[in-house]
Amino acid sequence: MSEFKLAAGSHVKFGCISTQLYPILRNGLAANMPRQNFQEEEPAAHGIMVGELMAYFAACAAFCKATSKLHHEHQQVLGEFVNALQSQLGEKPQMPELENIAVGAGLPVILEIELEEDCVLMADTHFVSDNEAEKSWKLWRSGSLLRDGGIPATWIKKFYFPRLLDYRDVASSRSPRSLEQTTDTALMVGGLMQSWHKDTPADLLHAFRKQYGRINFSQHSSFDETFLERFFNLNPMLDPATRLLNQMTIWQDMDALAKKQQIPLA
């Protein structure tokens, strides 16, 4: 098997959810991490899956699984929450019981990593054979990074996240911030399209950039203790009902956009 390396200075992306950010800040990314997918049993880990649009696929899969699990565990309370949202459009439900539930509500995020040394990359065998690592990266922008000790947190330079909404934003279906969050969600559906339909990421990203002028989530921040604290102190993250509101609006957009592409979220 020929060896392919990404040179020091290369930028790669890793998809996860917000509840993982502090553990990653403390410990970095472990050398072998389960690949995110939509099955309960994830395949054996070998390296760290990184990519471009496939990082958004990973964030989507992690978000969908975590959201499904949370809603299954708290069906009654979250059902009452949804009913309250529908009956009092634009108003925040006063439900103290949401506080403990919201702790487990993770929103999708993308980590941008700058390699500080040359790193071996293995092929993403979802797209190519295991001896085509260079093709895997150059054509599909996806692969498994191998490094003893994993990726240190200091290599993570920034994280991207979707536009976060408050209750004023959802009072109107055409609010600019709601539309921006929907656009952010479309990036994750782009990752689904790459994985399910084998659409090439260059074509998908070119179309996205042409329409929206960017190829990342609309919001970003540096990745360190100070900026993570600021992120988690944003009202949509700090307030339990508003964090759950964002989880639901992202989920609804994801479900609607995926159905248009005939892609199941399970």
C-alpha positions in Angstrom: 0.0 0.0 0.0 1.5 3.3 -1.0 1.8 5.9 1.7 0.2 9.4 1.3 1.0 12.3 3.6 -0.6 15.6 4.2 2.2 18.2 4.7 2.6 20.3 7.7 0.5 23.5 7.3 -2.3 21.6 5.6 -5.8 22.5 6.9 -8.4 19.7 7.5 -11.8 19.7 9.2 -13.4 17.5 11.7 -17.2 17.3 12.4 -18.7 16.8 15.9 -21.3 18.4 18.2 -21.0 21.2 20.8 -21.1 18.9 23.8 -17.7 17.5 22.7 -15.9 20.8 22.6 -14.7 21.1 26.2 -13.4 17.4 26.2 -11.6 18.1 23.0 -10.1 21.3 24.3 -8.8 19.4 27.3 -7.6 16.2 25.6 -7.4 16.9 21.9 -8.7 14.3 19.4 -7.8 10.7 20.3 -5.6 8.7 17.8 -8.5 6.3 17.0 -12.0 7.7 17.0 -15.2 6.0 15.8 -16.4 7.1 12.4 -19.6 9.0 12.6 -22.5 7.4 10.8 -26.2 6.8 11.2 -26.0 3.3 12.6 -26.0 2.5 16.3 -22.9 0.3 16.1 -20.1 2.3 14.7 -17.2 0.5 12.9 -13.9 -0.1 14.6 -11.8 3.1 14.8 -8.6 3.5 12.9 -7.3 7.0 12.8 -9.3 10.3 12.8 -11.7 10.9 9.9 -11.1 14.4 8.5 -12.3 16.1 5.3 -14.2 19.0 3.8 -17.9 18.3 3.2 -17.5 14.9 4.9 -16.7 16.8 8.1 -20.2 18.3 7.7 -21.6 14.8 7.1 -19.9 13.7 10.4 -21.4 16.7 12.3 -24.8 15.9 10.8 -24.6 12.2 11.8 -23.5 13.1 15.3 -26.2 15.7 15.7 -28.9 13.5 14.4 -28.0 10.6 16.6 -27.7 12.8 19.7 -31.0 14.6 19.0 -32.9 11.4 18.4 -31.5 9.9 21.6 -32.4 13.0 23.7 -35.9 13.2 22.3 -36.5 9.5 22.9 -35.4 9.8 26.5 -37.6 12.8 27.2 -40.6 12.3 24.9 -43.2 13.7 27.2 -41.5 16.9 28.3 -40.2 17.7 24.8 -43.6 17.0 23.3 -45.1 19.6 25.7 -42.3 21.9 24.7 -43.2 21.6 21.0 -46.9 22.1 21.7 -46.1 25.3 23.6 -43.9 26.5 20.7 -46.8 26.0 18.3 -49.4 27.6 20.5 -47.4 30.6 21.5 -45.4 31.5 18.4 -42.4 33.7 19.1 -42.7 33.3 22.9 -40.4 31.3 25.1 -42.2 28.5 27.1 -41.6 28.8 30.8 -40.6 25.2 31.6 -38.0 24.8 34.3 -37.8 21.1 33.6 -36.0 21.9 30.4 -32.8 22.9 32.2 -31.5 19.3 32.8 -32.5 18.2 29.3 -30.8 21.0 27.5 -27.4 20.0 29.0 -27.4 17.1 26.6 -28.5 19.1 23.6 -25.5 19.3 21.3 -25.5 21.5 18.1 -23.3 20.7 15.1 -19.8 22.2 14.9 -16.8 21.9 12.6 -13.2 22.1 13.8 -10.6 23.5 11.6 -7.2 21.9 12.2 -3.8 23.1 11.0 -1.3 20.2 10.9 1.9 21.1 12.6 3.8 18.2 11.1 3.5 15.8 8.1 0.8 13.3 8.8 -0.1 10.0 7.1 -3.6 9.8 5.6 -5.4 6.6 4.8 -8.1 6.4 2.1 -11.8 6.8 2.8 -12.9 3.4 1.6 -16.5 4.6 1.2 -15.3 6.3 -2.0 -12.1 4.5 -3.1 -10.1 1.3 -2.5 -7.7 1.3 0.5 -4.6 1.8 -1.6 -5.9 5.1 -3.1 -5.3 7.5 -0.3 -4.1 10.3 -2.6 -7.2 10.0 -4.8 -9.3 9.9 -1.7 -8.0 13.3 -0.6 -7.6 15.0 -3.9 -10.9 14.0 -5.4 -13.2 13.3 -2.4 -11.5 15.4 0.3 -11.9 12.7 2.8 -9.6 10.3 4.7 -8.4 8.9 8.0 -5.5 10.8 9.6 -2.9 8.6 11.4 -0.8 10.1 14.2 0.4 8.5 17.4 -1.1 10.5 20.2 -3.9 11.9 18.1 -4.3 15.6 17.3 -3.4 18.0 20.1 -5.9 20.7 20.9 -3.3 23.3 20.0 -3.6 22.3 16.4 -7.3 23.3 16.3 -7.4 26.9 15.2 -11.1 27.7 15.0 -14.5 26.2 15.1 -17.5 26.9 12.9 -21.2 26.7 14.0 -24.6 27.6 12.5 -26.4 30.8 13.1 -28.2 30.6 16.4 -31.7 31.9 16.8 -33.8 33.3 19.6 -37.6 33.4 19.9 -38.0 36.7 18.0 -36.4 35.0 14.9 -38.9 32.2 14.8 -41.9 34.5 15.0 -41.6 34.9 11.2 -40.7 32.1 8.8 -38.8 34.5 6.6 -36.6 36.1 9.2 -33.0 36.7 7.8 -31.4 34.8 10.7 -33.7 31.8 10.2 -32.9 31.7 6.6 -29.2 31.9 7.4 -29.5 28.9 9.7 -31.3 27.0 7.0 -28.4 27.8 4.6 -26.0 26.5 7.3 -28.0 23.3 7.5 -27.8 22.9 3.7 -24.0 22.4 4.1 -24.6 19.3 6.2 -27.1 18.1 3.6 -24.3 18.7 1.1 -22.2 16.2 3.1 -25.1 13.8 3.0 -25.3 14.2 -0.8 -21.6 13.4 -1.1 -21.9 10.3 1.0 -25.3 8.9 -0.3 -25.2 10.0 -3.9 -21.4 10.1 -4.4 -21.6 13.7 -5.6 -18.1 15.2 -5.8 -17.4 17.8 -3.1 -15.8 20.2 -5.6 -19.0 20.5 -7.6 -21.2 20.8 -4.5 -19.0 23.4 -2.9 -18.7 25.4 -6.1 -22.5 25.5 -6.3 -22.8 26.5 -2.7 -20.1 29.2 -2.9 -21.7 30.6 -6.1 -25.1 30.9 -4.4 -24.1 32.0 -0.8 -20.5 33.3 -1.1 -19.0 30.9 1.4 -18.4 27.2 2.1 -18.5 27.1 5.9 -21.1 27.5 8.6 -21.9 31.3 8.8 -20.4 31.7 12.3 -16.9 30.9 13.6 -14.7 31.5 16.6 -11.1 30.8 17.7 -10.7 27.6 19.6 -9.4 28.2 23.1 -10.7 28.5 26.6 -11.7 32.1 26.4 -13.7 31.8 23.1 -15.3 28.5 24.1 -16.6 30.2 27.3 -18.0 33.1 25.2 -19.7 30.6 22.9 -21.4 28.7 25.7 -22.4 32.1 27.2 -24.3 33.1 24.1 -27.9 33.3 25.1 -29.0 30.5 22.6 -26.5 28.2 24.3 -26.9 29.4 27.9 -30.7 29.5 28.0 -32.1 25.9 28.1 -35.3 26.6 26.1 -33.4 28.6 23.5 -30.8 25.9 23.0 -33.5 23.3 22.5 -35.3 25.6 20.1 -32.2 25.7 18.0 -31.8 22.0 18.1 -35.4 21.6 16.8 -35.1 24.3 14.1 -31.9 22.7 12.8 -33.4 19.2 12.9 -36.5 20.4 11.1 -34.5 22.0 8.3 -32.2 19.0 8.1 -35.2 16.6 7.7 -36.9 18.8 5.1 -33.8 19.3 3.0 -32.7 15.7 3.2 -36.2 14.5 2.1 -35.8 16.6 -1.0 -32.7 14.6 -1.8 -34.4 11.4 -0.9 -31.9 10.8 1.9 -33.1 9.1 5.1 -31.8 10.5 8.5 -31.6 7.1 10.1 
